[in-house]
Amino acid sequence: MQAKFNQTIIELARRDITEESTDAVVNAANSRLAGGAGVDGAIHRAGGPAIMAECRQIGGCPTGQAVITTGGNLKARYVIHTVGPVYQGGTRNEANLLAAAYTNSLKLAAKKGLQSISFPAISCGTYGYPLQEAAHLALKSCVEFVRENTQIQIIRHVLFDQKIYNFFSGELRKLI
């Protein structure tokens, strides 16, 4: 499923983010950039040790912010590491932090001159973010970004399973 906003195509795909050939893939990282489970572990395993070596040099990343490293052995040239919030009931600024994770990843990609980017469903795994709200915030943040920034041509949300894909497709339909 896809839709065009301004000059950017925002699309949804159900597959493995480590197979993406966009300019960058986004890693749902932890604040220590230490590798981990889920998407984070998969990206580090597929990308090889060069990614972790750069993460160690960077040292960390606050929640809602983003940093960039090589793509290592991935098809993507770069990995943008962003830290989404752990969901704690929605009372600890989680919505703003999740939106910032998407927006700051896009800003970093644009600053680096990238034209395509693939996102996972940030904070939807072990961080426990409710899927419908996370999908809404992810897509709203991307649409708001491309209304004012035209450099990125493709924003792909690569969703690991059908349940998450269904939430994202429902939210994308509302924005079309």
Residue pairs with C-beta under 8 A, 6 or more apart in sequence:
1 11
1 12
1 169
1 172
2 9
2 10
2 11
2 12
3 9
3 10
3 11
3 172
3 175
3 176
4 10
5 142
5 143
5 146
5 147
5 175
6 146
6 147
6 150
7 146
7 150
7 153
8 146
8 150
8 152
8 153
8 154
8 155
9 153
9 154
9 155
10 139
10 142
10 143
10 146
10 155
10 156
10 157
10 172
11 154
11 155
11 156
11 157
12 156
12 157
12 159
12 165
12 168
12 169
12 172
13 156
13 157
13 158
13 159
14 158
14 159
14 160
14 161
14 162
14 165
15 158
16 42
16 158
16 160
17 25
17 39
17 42
17 43
17 118
17 120
17 158
17 160
18 25
18 42
18 43
18 45
18 46
18 47
18 74
19 75
20 74
20 75
20 76
20 118
20 156
20 158
21 75
21 76
22 76
22 116
22 117
22 118
22 154
22 156
23 76
23 77
23 78
23 109
23 114
23 115
23 116
23 117
24 68
24 71
24 76
24 77
24 78
24 79
24 80
24 109
24 112
24 114
24 116
24 117
24 118
25 43
25 71
25 74
25 76
25 78
25 79
25 80
25 117
25 118
25 158
26 66
26 79
26 80
26 81
26 82
26 105
26 117
26 118
26 119
26 120
26 122
27 39
27 40
27 43
27 79
27 80
27 81
27 82
27 120
28 38
28 39
28 40
28 82
28 83
28 84
28 120
28 121
28 122
28 123
28 125
28 127
29 36
29 40
29 55
29 61
29 81
29 82
29 83
30 36
30 40
30 83
31 60
31 61
31 62
31 63
31 83
32 60
33 55
33 56
33 58
33 59
33 60
33 61
33 67
33 81
34 55
35 41
35 44
35 52
35 55
37 125
37 126
38 125
38 126
39 120
39 125
39 160
43 51
43 74
43 79
44 51
44 52
46 73
46 74
47 70
47 71
47 72
47 73
47 74
47 79
48 72
48 73
49 72
50 69
50 70
50 72
50 73
51 69
51 70
51 71
51 72
51 79
54 69
54 70
55 69
55 81
58 67
58 69
61 67
61 81
61 82
61 83
62 83
63 83
63 84
63 85
63 97
63 101
64 82
64 83
64 84
64 85
64 96
64 97
64 98
64 100
64 101
64 104
65 82
65 83
65 100
65 101
65 104
66 80
66 81
66 82
66 101
66 104
66 105
66 107
66 108
67 80
67 81
67 108
68 78
68 79
68 80
68 81
68 108
68 112
69 78
69 79
69 81
70 77
70 78
70 79
71 77
71 78
71 79
72 79
76 118
78 112
78 114
80 105
80 108
80 109
80 117
82 101
82 102
82 104
82 105
82 122
83 101
84 97
84 98
84 101
84 122
84 123
84 127
84 129
85 92
85 93
85 94
85 97
85 98
85 101
85 123
85 127
85 129
86 94
86 123
86 127
86 128
87 94
87 123
87 127
87 128
87 129
87 130
88 94
90 133
94 123
94 129
95 133
95 137
98 122
98 123
98 129
98 134
98 137
98 138
99 137
99 140
99 141
101 122
101 123
102 119
102 122
102 137
102 138
102 141
102 142
102 145
103 141
103 144
103 145
105 117
105 119
106 117
106 141
106 142
106 145
106 149
106 152
106 155
107 145
109 117
109 152
110 149
110 151
110 152
113 151
114 151
114 152
115 151
115 152
115 153
115 154
116 152
116 153
116 154
116 155
116 156
117 152
117 154
117 155
117 156
118 156
118 157
118 158
119 138
119 142
119 155
119 156
119 157
119 158
120 157
120 158
120 159
120 160
121 131
121 134
121 135
121 138
121 157
121 159
121 160
121 164
121 168
122 129
122 134
122 138
123 129
123 134
124 131
124 134
124 164
131 163
131 164
131 167
132 167
132 170
132 171
134 167
135 164
135 167
135 168
135 170
135 171
136 171
136 174
138 157
138 168
138 171
139 157
139 168
139 171
139 172
139 175
140 175
142 155
143 175
145 152
146 152
146 155
157 168
159 165
159 168
